[in-house]
Amino acid sequence: MKSSFRKTIAVLAVLSCALLLAACAKKTRQASGIMDSPEHHYEVGQRALDDNNLQQAAEEFQLALELDPGFGPALAGKGLVSVMQGGDFDDGLSLVKNGLHKADGTQQKLAALTAEIRLYTEGLKRGEVSEYKALTEAKNAYRAGIHSDKGNLALSYYMGEAYLQALDFESAEKMFAAVKYSQRMEKAGIRFREKTDARWELLQKAKRAAPNSIVGKKIVLVDELSRADMAGLLVEELNVARFFGRTQTPEASTFQAPPSNQIVRKADTAPTDTEHHPLKADIDQVIEFGVQGLQQNPDGSFTPDMPLTKAEIAMIFQDIILRATGKDMLATEFIGQKSPFADVRNDQPYFNAVMVCTTRGLLEADKRSGLFKPGASVPGVDALLYIKELKAELNPF
């Protein structure tokens, strides 16, 4: 009798625990229609991620997980997005690994492995993972993926991105070539083809520019050249000291200068905003030389991260040419002439500099519109090509 009673109590205890766990467990959301599925929300999230719309991507992955908390691709996607939004790397990695573990079938596994490659690339970009660690883990994920699908385009593309971030341009080019010339590209979406072509073009430009320094290689990846980036290129790639170290500041102005109280040729005090900048030594050197267009601001700052425009690059290049050649008359060579560019008037302060650079083939107008676009920012790889042309121009000096 007592034994039977104990068994009944035990059964009731087990049932109570099960009911309690079920009550505490996270309830899944009921689908509101055919399109309200984990797969659909994941695909929408992926498209948002490709457009760099991280907030929408996070929301879509969360909607997928509300329907199926164990949906592997969404777990991996959520981990990747959280890191791209600035979240903890290890937490994001844990989600990606969990997504890989719960992936159901080859396609879900491939999605999770692609997310893992992208995660380590992001970690390398943020400086939270060493180059060795990032490439090792990314290559492991890549090999695991191509074991299941040898010609997978996403795996190869994002492995190319990993190599690119590690500044291994040769390996990156091989990966992007495998994608660009794959027979599968005919069925790939137009946006995937476009971003592959963009990366291919970037690497072809980088190959022509052939940067010698680590600074130069890093600038290949820069979307908008900054004042600090230009300082780095002038010092590391052009060796501008050989021109500025042997000459005095030209008396002729390279453009219509602002009033003297608004511009500082050489400052007596160090910049107020470059103390911890990775290119501080290069910035200090161009300030010491008084490179036109890269002076300190009146308030003592340098604004190292401010993007440079094409017009400003023209003025910088003109100043370097003047210093290298000693031909001060170049500063006014084109004054009074008609401008060949509809968007550069001949009374603009940078007109002469634009003409000095374009007539020497150092800078060029947009081939399609014929406009110079003086206010446009400049991609890092284009700036490297400009520097290469300037080096050739100044080679005799």
RAKA-V798332 format. One record per backbone hydrogen bond with DSSP energy under -0.5 kcal/mol. CO is the residue of the C=O (numbers start at 0). NH is the residue of the N-H. Records with the same first field share a line. If there is no record, write none. Layout:
# RAKA-V798332
CO=NH + NH
This chain:
# RAKA-V798332
0=4
1=5
2=6
3=7
4=8
5=9
6=10
7=11
8=12
9=13
10=14
11=15
12=16
13=17
14=18
15=19
16=20
17=21
18=22
19=23
20=24
32=35
34=36
36=40
37=41
38=42
39=43
40=44
41=45
42=46
43=47
44=48
45=49
46=50
47=52
48=51
51=53
52=56
53=57
54=58
55=59
56=60
57=61
58=62
59=63
60=64
61=65
62=66
63=67
65=28
67=70
69=71
70=74
71=75
72=76
73=77
74=78
75=79
76=80
77=81
78=82
79=83
80=84
81=86
82=85
87=91
88=92
89=93
90=94
91=95
92=96
93=97
94=98
95=99
96=100
97=101
98=102
99=102
101=71
102=104
104=108
105=109
106=110
107=111
108=112
109=113
110=114
111=115
112=116
113=117
114=118
115=119
116=120
117=121
118=122
119=123
120=124
121=125
122=127 + 128
123=126
129=133
130=134
131=135
132=136
133=137
134=138
135=139
136=140
137=141
138=142
139=143
140=144
141=145
142=146
143=147
144=147 + 148
148=151
151=155
152=156
153=157
154=158
155=159
156=160
157=161
158=162
159=163
160=164
161=165
162=167
163=166
166=168
167=171
168=172
169=173
170=174
171=175
172=176
173=177
174=178
175=179
176=180
178=181
181=184
182=185
183=186 + 187
188=192
189=193
190=194
191=195
192=196
193=197
194=198
195=199
196=200
197=201
198=202
199=203
200=204
201=205
202=206
203=207
204=208
205=209
212=216
213=217
214=218
215=219
216=219
217=220
218=221
219=380
221=379
224=307
225=229
226=230
227=231
228=232
229=233
230=234
231=235 + 236
232=236 + 237
233=239
238=241
239=242 + 243
240=244
242=245
254=256
258=261
259=262
262=264
273=276
276=279
278=282
279=283
280=284
281=285
282=286
283=287
284=288
285=289 + 290
290=293
295=263
296=299
299=271
300=296
302=305
303=227
305=226
307=377
308=312
309=313
310=314
311=315
312=316
313=317
314=318
315=319
316=320
317=321
318=322
319=323
320=324
321=325
325=327
326=329
327=330
328=331
329=332
331=334
333=336
340=343
344=347
347=350
349=353
350=354
351=355
352=356
353=357
354=358
355=359
356=361 + 362
357=360
365=369
370=365
372=375
373=310
375=309
377=224
378=382
379=383
380=384
381=385
382=386
383=387
384=388
385=389
386=390
387=391
388=392
389=393
390=394
391=394
393=396
